[in-house]
Amino acid sequence: MIIKKVKAKKIKNSRGEETIKISVKCDKGKGEASAPSGASKGKHEAKDFVLSVKDCVKYINKEERLKGLEINSFDDLVKIEKIINKKNLGANPTIALEYAILNCFGAVWRSFNKDARRIPRPLGNVIGGGAHIKGGNFCEFQEFLLYPFDAKTFDEAAMANKLAHELVKKKLKEMKKKLHMTDEGAWAIEDLTIQEILEILKEIVNDVRDETKIELKIGVDIAASNFWDGKKYVYRSLERNREEQIEYISELIEKYKLHYVEDALHENDFMGFAELTKKFGGGCMITGDDLTVTNMDRLKDAIKFKAINAMVIKPNQNGSLIDTLKVVSEAKKNKMYLIASHRSGETLDASISHLAIGLEIPILKVGIHGKERVCKLREVAKIEKQIKYEI
């Protein structure tokens, strides 16, 4: 396949921020892709943009070396990264260009692994706080999540999460709470404690099970780096030191039978994560996101300290699909649960859904509500049907 034309342009993501969309025309087809951005970012992530979005667009549109390149497989993306990479332009232009090229082949997931057959299950953000909503007296935890682990199909799983989202809205109206929504389409509740929110979710989980026979497991993305001041974790009404934070999270895991706990401690506390993993790793996914940022060196440190048993995969944290694949392979070799994830500032691009299927990542975290989230859920459901038909 020979690249004939590459065209970049500036677009807005779901938070109204500037990002990049790239279209590629080849002799055998065409493809396009765009890249998201996160509100809550680990300090060790690759930069979204090294130059301004406007300058990145100009750079790509003037780059003659892209034209005429022969790309016949995923491995040939190395030719692209010699010209456009996370160091000279940033993570977003590189990821968008690589996804756009893979789209020229047809189904992106087949570019990763044409024999992939495992369909992920959705991890849905139903209630939120933290960096995902500004102002108000919202809770410190960033996401309260639901995981329909025993649904028979992806469609059934996604519908169970959607039902939970609707039931939370109904519950909030009954409680006469003002309805707020985070930038990921989750409900946000002022003045309630973390424990009160978890009690609401326990009730909702029971209601969904009664209606659908699907069991929802509860999880949280704490994003603790966002309220760590360098010495303590600063909550709305109190402060906790490191030991108190570990004890508090342990109590929540036990009381609410949490199935998934992401970034329970700040992004450099590998040993604190290790304490939670040693205690709960047999029944709960103690997950690194800001801790590991889809970075091989951070992952190796996490492995060395036995810090986590699960890891979030976000390609634009890394800034290279080639390097992202290496990180996934290393994590799988070390028996980690993997979660492919969107960002809070999303676009209508569904490439992350293809990556989850192509790399056989068992969990896909892309939200529940909003067109930028729903398009990714629909893409997985569509591919699931295609694979079933092929078999």
N, C-alpha and C positions, 0 to 999 in steps of 0.2 A: 504494500500500500504506500503510495507516494503522496506526501503533503503538498497540496496545490496552493492553499490560501489559509491564512490565520488572521482572524479579526477579533480584536478585544474592544469592549465598551464598558462604561461605568454604569452600575445599577445600584439600587437600594436594597438592603436586606430587610427583614421583618421588623427591625428596630429603627428603620429609617437611616441607617448608616451606609456610607458608600462602600461598595465592594466591586468585584470584577466578574464579568461574564465573557467567555471566550468561545468563538465559533471556529471550527476547523473544517475545511473542505479538502477531501482527498480524491484520488482517482476512482475509488471504490465506494464512496459515500461521504456523508458529512455528519458532524456531531457538534454538540455544544454543552457547556457546563458552567456552573458558577460556584463560588466558594463562600461559606458562612464565616461568622466571627462570634466569639464568645464574650459575654459580659464578665463572667467569672473566669479569670485566666491564671494558670500557674506561672510563676516567675521564670520557669525554665522552658516555656514554650518557644517555638520558633515565632518570629514576628510575622504578623499577617501581611504587612507591607513594609518593605525597606524604604521604598520611595513612596510618594503620594500615589493614590489610586490613578489620578490623572496622568502622572508621569509613567506609571506602569503600563497604562493603556497605550500611550505614545510609543514607549519602548518596544512593546510587542508588535504593534502595527508597522513599525519601521524595521523590524528584525528580519532581514533577508535570509539569514542562515536557516530559518525554519523551513523555508520553501525548498522542496525537492528532497527532503529527508525521507528515507524509506523506513517505515515502521510496520513490522510484520507480527510482533508479539509484545506482550507486556515487558519482557526484558529489554526491548529496544527503546523503552522510555529513557534509558541511560543517555541516549543521543540527545534527547530533549533537555535533560538536566545539565548537560555540558553548556547549554545556551541560556536557558531560563531555569533558575534555581532559587532556593530559599535564601541564599546569601546575597545574590545580586538584586532580586526583585521582592522576595518574600514568600511566605508559605501559600498565600491565597492565589497569586498568579500561577505558581507552579502546579498546585493541585488542580485548579480549574483547567489549565491547559492539558494536563495529563488525563483527566477525566474526559475532556472533550475529544481527545484523540482516541481513547478507548471506545467512546460512543460511535466512532466511525466504523468500528467492527460490528456494530449491532448491539447485542446484549452485553453490557459491561461486565456482568458477573462471570460470563464465560471467558473473558480475558484473564481473570484470576484463576479460574479452574472450571473448564468445560464439563467436568464430571461431577461438580458439586450438586448435591441433592438435599442437603440439610437446610431446612427453613427455620429462621430464628423465631423467637417469641418476643412480643413487645413488652418493654418496661416503660410504663406510662406515668408521666408527671401529672398528678391530679390536684395537689395543693402545694403552694410554693411560698417563698419568702426570700430572705437574704438579698443577694445582689440582683435578683431577677425582678424586683419591684422597688421603686423609689418612694420615699416619704411614708408617713403613717407608722403605726405601731405594729408592724408585722414581725413574725418570728424570725429568729436568726438562721434556722435551717433553710437551705435553699430549695429543696424538693422533697415532697412526700410522694412515694412511688408505689405503683401496683404492678404485680407480675402474675399474669394468668398462666401459671406453669403447666396446668393439666388440660388446657384446651386442646381439642383434637385438630383444629386447623388454625392458621393465622387469622383468618377472618373472624372466627369465633373468639379468639383471644382479644383482637382489637375491639370487637363489639362489647366484650365484657368490660374493658377499660372505659369505653365510651359511656356505657351504662353507669359505671361508678362516677364518672365525671358529671353526668346529669343528676344522679342521686345526691351528690355533694351540693350541687346548686339548690336542689329542692330542700335539703336539710338546712342550708344557710338561710333560706327564705323563712323556713319555719322558726329558726332561731332569731329572726328579724335582724340578721346581719347584713350590712351593706356589701354588695357584690363587687369585688375587685378581681383583676386578672393580671397574672405576671406576663413577662414578655415571652414566655413559652406556652401560654394558653392554659395555665393552671390557675385554680382559684386561690386567692389570697385572703386571709382572714385577720382583721385587726383585733388586737387586744387578747386573743386566745393564747394560752401557753402551748408549748410543744406537746405536752402530755394531753391537753384537751383536744388538740388536732388529731393525735393518734387515737384517742377514744372515738372520735367521729369516724375515723377510717375503719376501726374495728366494726362499728355498726354497719357501715357501708359494705364492707366485705361480706358480712353475714347476709345482707339484703341481696347482693349480687349472686351469692351462692344459692339462696332460696329461689331466685328467679331463673338462673341459667344452669345451675349444677356445676359451675366452674369455680374452682378455689383460687382466690386471689391472695398472694403473699404480699406483705407490706415491706417496703424499703424506704430508706432515707438517703438523700445526698446532703450531707451536713455542710460541706464546703467551709470547713473550720478555719482555713487561712484567712477568710474574709472578716472574722471577728477575733483573730489572734493579734494582740498588740505587741508581741515580742516577749511578753512575760506571762500573760494570762489570756483566757478566753473571756471576752467581755459580752455578756448577755444583757438583755434590756434591764433586768432588775438585780443582777448579781454578777459576780466574776468567779471564774473557776481556774485554778492552777492546773498544770498538766495532769497530776495524779487525780484530781477531782474530776477533770474532764473524762479520763479513762473510766473512772468509777461510774460516772453519770451515763456514759454511752453503754457501758456494760449493763446497767440497770434497765435501760430502755430495750436493749436486745432481749433480755430475759423476760421482762414484763409483757412486751408486745410481740414476742416471737418474730423479731425482725429477720427477714430473709436476705436483706441486702443493705449494707452500710458503706457509703462512699465518703472518702475524705473526712473521717471522724476527727482527725487531728491535723495540725498545720503541715504544710507541704515538705518540711525537712525532718519531721519526727519519725524516722524509720523504725526506731526502737519502740515508740509508743504504738504504732501500727502493729508491730510484732507481738506486743502484749495482747492485743485484741484478737489477733489471728491465732495465737497459741490457745486462747481460751475458747473462742467461738468458731474457729475456722472449719470445724467439722460440720456445722449446720448453718452457717451464715457466710455470705460473700463479703469479706472485709476487703473493700475495693479501693484501689488507687486511681486517682485522676490527676489532680494537681500534684500529687506525689510523684507520678511517673510520666505524665505528659507525652505518652506515646514515644518515649525516648529510650534508646537502647542502653545508654549509660545509667539512667535512672532505674530502668527495669533491672539491670544487673545488680544494682545496689539493693533493690527490693528483694531480689532472690537471695542475695548474700545474707541479709538480715532476717530472712523469712518473714518479711513485713506484711505481705498480703497474700491472699489466695485468689484474687480477682483483679482485673485491670480494664479500664476504659480505653477504647481505641478511637482517637479522633485524628484523621489524616492531616488536617490543617494545623494541629498542634506540632506535628513532625515536619510538615512541609515537603514531603516526598513520598509518593506511593511506593517507590522502590524500598525506601527505608522503613515505611510502615509495614510492608510485608515481612521484612526481616524481624521487626519487633513482634509481630503476631506469631511468627514461627518460633521465636525464642520463648515467648510466653506459653505457647502450646507445649513445647518440649518440657517445660517445667510445671505442667499440669494445672495451669491457671484457667479459671473461668474468664471468658472474654465478653466484653460489652461494646458493640459498635455504637457510637453516639453522634447525634446532631450537635449543634451549638445554639445558643439562645437567639443570636441574630442570624436567622436562616433565610434561605432562598427557596425557590420552587424546584431546585435541582434534587433529584432522588438518587444520586450516585451512591450515597452512604448505604442505601438499601441493597444495591448491587454488591457493594463491598462486603456487607455482612453475609450475603448468600455465597458469593464467590470464595470467600475465605472461611466459610463454614463457621462463622461466629454465632454462638447459640442465642445471644440476647441482643436485641436492637432497641436502643433508647432514643426515641424520636418524638416523644410527646403524644398527646391525645387530640388536642383541639387546635384549629387554625389551619388554613390552607397549606402553609409551608410544612406542617407536620403531617396532615392527612395525605398529601400527595406521596409521601414516603411509605406510609402504611399501605396505601392502595397499590403501590408498585410491588411490594412484597407479595401481597395477595394475588396479584396478576401473575407474577413469576411462579408462585406456588401452584397455580392452576396449570401453567404451561408445563412445569416439570411433571405434574401428575399425569397430564395428557401424554407426554412423551413416554412415560413408563408403561 
